[in-house]
């Protein structure tokens, strides 16, 4: 397929570039090692994140297999490892609660179509306009929500339930504290301790693997001595050949129509226009977050490996992955920063590392599914607590709260609080609105107009007192135009010539054009001739199209003050000549 510049679809961009550079045995060795390493990490994470969004753990594994494979092959980043991520928990959990797994998979497919449209429209670069305080605020808020949701399984609390409101969920957790289970709590604490301390021992063996093994062995020992511990097998089950088995089915992802799966009422979804309209806001939020997280992840990987990704190809790859994965039982997929960074550090060279990661998960599902039933829920909760902590970037947030500009700090805090108390969609919407208003204010503060003494410019210094100089700086738009132009009409009757220095005015919007035209007309009605100095070509064309061309020798466009001075001298000389003739 042709390159993006040819106008054709940029699919398979990263894979094509990797093949073009040549695929050696050394490259294969690096990709294989990275794929195995990340695959081992992705297995428990995939199950834990699926549980966190309210579905059976196998759906998270199917996401890593199908989504990870398709996105790696078709996307625009060499290193992105895609699968279920913690960022989506706060969006997907309410969908599962309200529409069941059928609605959840339908939202994933709809978000895939939106991402495809963004890639086709070459919108990859526009994602960069989301302000950093907004991103930091909602990601930190998501981390807080994820950590709160893990308290139940970490301590083995009973009768907590799922609540739509964060405050209600927190209240239910507090009320359930007397039901703390010592077995689950001990397993959770030990697993958390291993996860925190293992990186200090070695990074060659993934800490997730060691922590889960320790947690599972401890849980088996506790249950042997009669202390109950909640496991994946005691929480989830499946039916095969009429027999109920604990854990997850040892079956590879297979074709399924999302709308045939049960909704919240246990019945298959009735897909119609009303349902799609109800799910559209969630699909837009999922697509937006998936685009932001995937492109940020690609930037991180590029920084680590000194490469460049194709943002539009990555959006299209993410779109295809999310469009197809629900038809194999997978939930929303996006690039995972932690897994991608691990892959790069483990020697990944091409998208084949992500392909191998997907194959490792597939082998684990087919060969090791029975063993997953022994994984303690407290251990999976501990693992997500670490994910939430890393995602929240709490030390960095505290640092930014201390040193950041006050206005940006308030944007960050508001996004964080809204994400926790309400939802991410509202938080991002309000954050973008606040950031936009603050940006407009800052730009308006930079835009200003002021009277200048005529002698402040050497070219105009020798002109008589009937000549005035006005200087405009910065872009002129609706929030700045009135302030920058309000002094134009405050010249006394002695002024006959006005030179307006516009060399540092890059643009004008419609509001500024209207105000500027009115000001010029008022000046000319008073017999004041206006000279516009240094107007840039695109802006000059815009002014002339708006009706601000030359009128009776006025509104002359000149490149430099010296040219305005020459025209004024010529006009004065002509007036003196006419007066002498009379």
N, C-alpha and C positions, 0 to 999 in steps of 0.2 A: 504493500500500500504506500502511496506517495506521502511525502512529507507534508507537515501542516501548511507550509508556505505555498504548496501547490493548490490549495483550496479544498483538498479532499479531507476526509475524516482523519483525525490524528490518532485513531485507535492503534494499539500495539506499539506505540512510540518507543517506550523503554525497551521492550523486547527486541525490536528491530535494530535499535542502536547497539544493544549488547551483542547481537549476532554479527552485526557489521564489524565490530571490533575484534571478533574472533573468540571462540569458546575453547579454552585449553583445559588440559587435565587439572592444572593448578586452580583454575577458576571453578571447575566442577567440585574439587575438594573443598574449597572455601564455601561454596553455596550449600553443599551437602551438610557440612558441619554446622553452618549457621541454621539451616532448615531444621535439623534434628534438635538443636538447642532450643530454638524458638518454639518448635512444635511441642516439646515437653512442657514448656511454660504455658503455652496456649491451651493445653488440654484442661487442666483444672480451672484456669481463668474462664474458658468458654462455658464450662458447666456452672461455675459460680455466678457468672453474669446472666446466664439464662434464668437461673433460679431467682436472681435479683429482680428481673423484669416480670416474674410471675409465670414462667413456663417451665416445662420439664428440661432437665440438663442437656439431653441429647440435642435439643434445638440449637444450643450454643455451639456444640461441636459441628453440627451440620453447617452452621454459618462459617466457621473457620475453614471447613473443607471446600465447599462450593464457592462461597464468597471470596475466600483467600486465593483460590485457584484462578477464578475468572478475572478478578481485579489485577492480579499479578501479571497475567498474560496480556490483558488489553489496556492497562493503565499507562500513565506517563512517568511514574517514578520507579527507579531501579530497585529501591530498597523497601518501599512501604510493605508492611505486613498487615493485612486486613483481616478483620473478624469482629466479633462482638466487643464493644468497649464500654467502660464505665460511664462515659459521658451521656450515653443514651438512656441510662436507667431512669432518670427523672422524667423523661418524655414517654418512654415505652411502658413503664409500669401502670400509669393511669389508663393507657389504651387497653392493656390486657384486662384490667379490672372492669372496664366498661364494655369492651367489645370482644373479649376472649382472644384466644390465639388466632382465630380466623381473622379478626380485625387487625391484630398486630401484624400478621404477614401481609395483609392487604395494604397497610400503611407503608410497609417496607417496599413493596412493589411500586406504589405511587411515588414514593420518594426517589426511587430509581429512575422513573420517567422524568422527574423534575431535574435530577442531576444530569441526565442525558441532555435535556434541553439546555441547561446551563453550559455544558461543554460544547454543544453545537453552536450556541450563541457566542462562543469565545469569551465567557464570563469569568474565566479562571483568575485573571488578574484583579478583578473587582473585589474578590474576597479580602484583598489586602486592605481595603478601606475600613474594615471593622476595627475600631480603636482598641488599643491594648488594654486600657482599664475595663472595657466592657468584657473582653475575652477573659481577663484575669478574674473579674468579678463573678461571672457565671460559672467558670470552671471551679473556682474555690467554693461557690455555693453548691455545685453538684457534688463536690467532695464531702461537704458537710452532710448532705442528704444521704449519700451512699453509706457513710460511716454510721449514721443514725439507724439506717435500715439493717445493719449487720448486728446491732446490739442484741436483738432477739435470739438469733442463732448462736452468737458468741457465748451468751450466758444460759442458753437453753430455756428461755422464758416461755411460759405457757399462756395460752388464751390472749395473745396480743392482737392478732388480726392485722388486716391492712386498712389503712385509713387514707382518704384523699388529702386531708389537711395535714401539714407537717406538725402543727401544734397538737392536733388530735392524736397523731402517731406518737409524739413525744409523751403526751399525757398517758396513753395506753401503756407505753414502756415503763413509765414510773409506777403506775398502778400494778404492773406485773412483776416488779422487782422481788417481792416476797417469794416468787416461784423459781428463783435462780436454782439451776441444777449444778451441783458440785462437779459432776463428771464432765459435762459440756464446758464448764468454765475452766477447769484445769486443762483440758485438751486445747481450748482456745488460747489460753495464756502461754502454754508451752509452744504451740505452733507459732504464735506471734513472736515469742522470744527467739525462736530459731530463724524466722524470717528476718528479724532485725540484726541478729548477730552473725549469721552465716556468711554474708559478704565480707566480713572481716577475716574469716578463716580462708576462704578461697572463692574465686569467681568462675573457676573452671567447671564446677558442678552447679547447676541451677538451684538456688536456694528454695524455690517453690517445691521442687521434687523432694529435697531432703525434709523440708518442713512437713509436707503431707505424709511422707513415710513415717516420720516420728509421730505425728498426730494420729495416724491410723493404728500404729502399733500400740500407742498409749491407750487409745480407745478400746482396742481388743483386750488389753490387759485389765482395764477398769471394768469392762463388761464381764470378764471372766470371774471377777470378784464381786459381781452383783451390783455394780454401780452403772446405771443406764447412761448411754451416750447416744444422742440422735445422729444417725448416719444417712448417707444418701440413699441406701437401700431401705431404711425404715421410713423414709419420707416419700420416695418415688417407686413406682412399679409399672410394669407393662404386662400385657397379655399376649402369649404366643401359643398357638395351637390349643386354645382353650385353657391354658395353664397360666396363672399369675406368677410372675417372677419379680424379684426385688432389683432395684437399680434401673439401668437403662438398657434398651435392646441392642444386641450385638449385630446391628444391621446397618449397612451403608446408606447414605441418603438416597431416597427414591422419590419418584415423581408424585406430586400431590397438588391438587388445586386448592389454593388458600381458602376460597370461599366455601369449600366443602367441610372445612374444619369447624369445630364448635365455636360459637360466640359465648358471651358471658352467661347465657341461659342454658348452655350445653347443646343447643341446636345449631345446625349449619347456618351460616349467615345468608340472609336474603339481600343480595347485592342489588341495589337500585341507586338512582340519582341522589336520593336523600342521604343514603349511607355514605356515598362518596363525598358529598358536600360536607357531612359531619367530620369525615376523616381528613379532609384536605388541609385544615390548619395544622394538624399534627404531622402530616406528610411534608408540608412546607418547612416546619420546624426541624424535622429529622433531616431533610435535604440540606438545609442551611447549616446545621451543626455538622453533618457529615462532610460537607464541602470545606468548612473552616478547619475541622480537625485533620482531614486528609491532607490539605495543602500545607497546614502548619507542620504536620509530620514530615511531608516531603522536604520542606525547608530545613528542618532539623537534620534529616538524613543527608541533604546536600552539604550542609555545614560540616558534618562529620567526615564525609567521603570526598569533598571537593568536586561535586558533580552538579548538574542542573537538570531539573525535572521539567516536564511539559504539563503545565497546569490544566489546560483544556483536555488533554488526553487523560489525565488523572481523573478529572470530573466524569468523563465519559466511561472510563473503566469502573469507577465507583458506581455510576448509574447502571451499567450493564450488570454488575455484580448484584446490586440490590434489587434489580428487576427480576433476575433469574433465581436468586437464592430462595425466595419464599416458595417457589414451586418445588423445592426439595426440602421443605420443612425448616429452613433457616430464618433467623431473625435479621434485623438490620446490621449491616457490616460497614465498617469504616477503618481507615488506617489507625493503628495503635502506636503511639509514640514510643512507649516503653519497649514493646516487642520489636519495633523497627530498630531502635537504638541497640538493643541486644543483638539483633541480626547483624548490624554493621560491625559491632565490636567482635562478633564471632567469626568474621571473615567473609561475609556476603559480598558478592561482586555483581550479580545480575538478578533479575526477577525470578530466576530459577530457585533462589533461596526460599522465596515465598511459596513456590510450587512444592518444593520438598517439605516445607512446614505443613502444607495442606495434606500431603500424602502421609506424613507421620501421624496426624490426627486421624486420618482414615484408618490406618493400620491399628491404631489404639482402639477405635470404636469396634472394629471387627474382631480383634484378638483379645482385648483386655477389658471389655465392657463389664464382665462379671466381677472383676476386681474393684471397679469403681464403686460398687455398692458398699464397700467398707470405708469409704472416705467419710470422715466426720463432718457434719454440717458446721461445727464450731471451727474446724480447720479452714474450711472454705470461707467462712465469715472473717477469720483472721487475715486470710490472704486479701480479701477485698478491703479490709481496714487499711492495709499497707497501700493498696491501689488508691484508696480515697485520700490518704495522707500525701502520697506523691502527686496526685492530681491537684489537690488544693494548694500545693506549694506554699504552705503556711509561713515558713520563714521568709520567703520572698515577698509574700503579701504584707507581712508585718514591716519588712524593710521599706516597701513602697509606700505604706501608710505613713511612715516616718519621714521619708525624704521627698515624696512625690508632690507636685503642685496641688494645692488644696482643692481646686475644682475637679481635677482628675481623681483625687482620693475619694471625693463624694460620689462620683460616678461609680467607682469601684465598689464602695460600700453599698450603694443603693442596688446595684446589680446583684451583689452577693445576697443581700437581705431578701430581695424579691424572688430570687431563685429558690431560696430555702423556704420562704413562707408561701409562695404562690407557685410559679413555674418559670421555666427558662425562657419561654416565648415572651412572656410579659417582661421579664428582666432584660432581655436583649432589646426588645422594642423600646422600652423606657430608656435604657442605656444609650442606644443609638440616638434617640431624640435629644437627650441631655447633652451627649457629646457633640451633636450637630449644633445645638444652640450655643454651647460654649465656644465651638469653633467659629461660628458666625460672629460672636462677640469679640473674639480675639482678632479676627480679620477686620472687623469694624474699627477696633481700636488702632489698628495699623494704618487704616485709611483715614487721611485727614487733608484738609485744605486750609491754607492760611495766606494772609496778606504778607508780602515781603517788601522791604524797602527797595526802591529802585536801584540804589547803589550797591545792593547785595550781589548784583550780577554785573560784571565788568563791561559786558557788551551794551547794557542798558544804562549804565551809570551817568553818561553824558546827556541823556535825554531830559527834556524839561519836566516840571512837576505835574504836568497834565497827563503823564504816562504812569501807569501803575502795574505792578507785577503780582500775580497770584499763582501760588504753587499748589498742585494736587499730588498727593503721594498715595500709592496703594490702589487695590482694585476698588471700583465703585459699584456697589450693589445695594440692594434694598435697605440693608441695615446700616450702610455707611454713607450713602449718597447725600442725604439731607444734611448730615453733620459736615461733610466735606465741602459742600457747595453753598451752605447757608450764608456765607459772608460775601458772595459775589455781588449781591445787590446793595451792599452797604458802602459803596463809594460815593463821595460827595460830587456835586455838580461840576467841580473843577476838573475832574478826570475825563479826558477825551479818548484815551487809548488804554486798552487793557491787554497785557500779554499774560496768557495762562500757560504756565509750564506744566506739561502733561507727560514728561519723559518717563516717569516711573509709574504710569497708570497702565496696567496690563490689559484690563478689560472693563466693560460696563454691562450691567444687565438692563432689562427693560425699565425698571423703576428709575435707575440712574439716568438713562437716556431721556426720560420724560422730564425729570427735574432739571437736567442740564440744558435741554432745549428751551424750557421755560425761562431759565436764568439768562441764556443768551438773547432770547427775544426781548426780555425786559431791558437788558443792557443796550441793545440796539435801538429800542424805542427812545431811549434817553440820548441817543446820538453818540454812544461810545462804540468805537471800533475795536473788535476783538481779534487777537492773533493767537492761534493755538500752536504751541511749540512742542515739537518732538512727539507728536501723536503717532503711535505705531500703525503700520499699514493695515492690519486687520481691523483695528479699532477705527481708523480713519474711514475705511469703507463702510463700517457699521454706522458711523455718524452721518455720513453722506446719504446713506440709504434711509436714515431716519429723518432726513430733511435738513440736515445741518451742513449744507455746502456753503459756498461763498454767496453772500448777499450784499450787493452794492459795495464791493471792496472789503467788506468785513468778513470775519471768520476765515482769515487766511491761514492755511496750514503751512507752517515753516518747520524746518528741521532743527534750527538752532536759534538761540536768542539773538545772535548777531544778525540773522536774516530778518527777524522781527524789527530790530532796531533800524536796519536799512530801509524797510518799508515805511516805518513811522517817519524817518527823516525825509524820505521822498514825499510823503503825504504832507508833512509840515512845510516843506519847501514849495510844494505846489500851492498850498493855501496862501503862503506869503506872496507868491508870484501873482496869484489872483487878486489878493488885497492890494498889491502895488499897482496893478493894472487899473483897478477901480479908483 
